[in-house]
Amino acid sequence: MSAELFKEIGVIRSDELEDGPITPGQIRRKALEAGDLWVGECHVTALDQPSQWHHHKDFDSVMYMLSGRIRVDHGPGGTKSFEMGAGDYAYFPRRLIHRAQILEGGDDVRYVFIRIGKGETLENVDGPDAV
């Protein structure tokens, strides 16, 4: 759903979400786009191997884990990582290359994200040190 910045209350039903940009191992759906704000959800499917390396171009992102547990790899050579589980938040600066892999939760690993920025929201890359 695209909208101007809010003039009244709006509701976006789960069956109204639009397919968002895909990273192999992560399926995103967009709920709302208004000005510099982009809101959606992600179903992580990277169970047997990590998702593809990617970044969110000129968007800063906040992620809130709804279910499951993941490891997020990042940093030079992909040598840094952290884990997130249901109820945890993480902040991703624009252009920070990262990838995710399911640690617990099987087929039900999901998070919600809020992005602030302009342009395309995703770029898949070949590795943690891509330019």
Helices and strands as residue ranges (DSSP letters): E 2-3, G 14-16, E 18-19, E 26-34, E 37-44, E 54-55, E 59-67, E 69-74, G 76-78, E 80-85, E 89-92, E 98-104, E 109-117, E 123-124
